[in-house]
Amino acid sequence: MASTRSERLARLRDRRPRICPSLLDCDFGRLADEISDAARCGADVVHWDVMDGRFCPNFTYGPVLVRSLRGQTDLLFDVHLMMEKPDRYLDDFLSAGADVVSIHLEAVDRPTPLLRKIREAGALAGLAINPPTDVRAILPWLDDVDVVLVMSVMPGFGGQKFDLGALSKVKFIKELGRNVWVEIDGGINPGTIGSAVQAGASLFVVGSAFYNADNRIEVFGELVRQLV
């Protein structure tokens, strides 16, 4: 029997840092196998970069695909909505089986209703910010947030260079002392993850460095070793 959302989220209670392979850089023609490969390497979370072709210059997948994979794995689905109007599809992604759903502060004027809807569905609510956004802009919304997602590249494509400016944002959020996960996404690889760990991040989205690796188990292990 497939696991429930509450059962999957219960694994996060230990609060230990996680590597979250990003499906943006996997082989879409073998998506089920690529998710299984992330699990084989030790991941318990996979990251879905959902792009609408308007908020950022790329287009990926929708809730139908998330739903079709939900019954095939017990991995947590961390769904990142890079969309101009996330309210239009939020219910669909929640019903499809998303465990964590992040919306962009740049896409909504008042995120509170959407964040609360995510929580009411039993999922974790995330608020994401792009590199140009002042990290202090998240402060009014923190009471309704479980995850703050700091982009260390501009959304759109994998394989971009890590933006060092993200580190001060991560550190700022961590020093607030709130019980939130601090997630970082973009340019994370064995050469950059150490600085993100030191800054205080706890969820690390890794795309091309994992899925394009010749030896994924080796790369995943190298990343995990830097989390302690």
Residue, then its C-alpha position, 0 to 999 in steps of 0.5 A: m500500500a502506498s504511504t500517506r502524506s502524513e507518513r512521508l512527512a513524519r520522516l522529516r521530524d528528525r530535522r536532519p539536512r537532506i539532499c533533494p535531487s532535482l528532476l529538472d535535470c533527469d531523463f524525462g523519458r525515464l522519469a519513474d526510473e530516475i526517481s527510483d535511482a535517487a532513492r537507490c542513492g539514498a535520497d528520501v526527497v525529490h524536487w519538482d521544478v514546475m515552470d509555466g513558461r511565463f514566470c521563468p523562461n522554461f516549461t516543464y510538467g504539471p500535476v497530471l505527471v506528479r499524480s502518475l508518479r505518486g503511486q510508484t514511490d514513497l519518496l517525498f515530493d517537494v514541489h516548487l511552483m515557478m508560476e505566475k498564478p500558483d492559485r490556479y493549480l495549487d489544489d491540483f498539485l496538492s491532490a496529486g500528492a505533493d508533500v511540500v509546495s513552495i510558491h514564489l513571493e514575486a508571483v503573489d501580492r499576499p501569499t498568506p491564503l495560499l500558504r494556509k491552504i497548503r497547510e490545511a491540506g496537510a502539506l508543508a508550505g514553502l515561500a521562495i525568493n529569487p536572487p534579486t529579492d531582498v530576503r527581508a521581504i519574507l518577514p511578514w509571512l513567516d508565521d505561515v511558512d514551513v520552508v523558505l526556499v532561497m534561489s541561488v540562480m535565476p529560475g529557468f534552467g539547470g547547470q547555472k553558476f551558484d550565486l554567492g549572494a544567496l549565502s547571506k540570505v540563508k544566514f539571515i533566515k537561520e539567525l531569525g531562530r524560526n522553526v523553518w526549513v531553509e532550502i537552497d536551490g541552484g548551482i549546488n554541487p560538491g564544490t558549493i554545498g559546504s558554504a551553504v551548509q555553513a550558512g545554515a541551509s537544511l535542504f539542498v536541491v541538486g540537479s545537474a551535479f547529481y543527474n549528470a554524474d557518471n557515478r551518482i552514488e559516489v556524488f550523492g555520498e560526497l554531498v551527504r558527507q558535507l552535511v555534518 
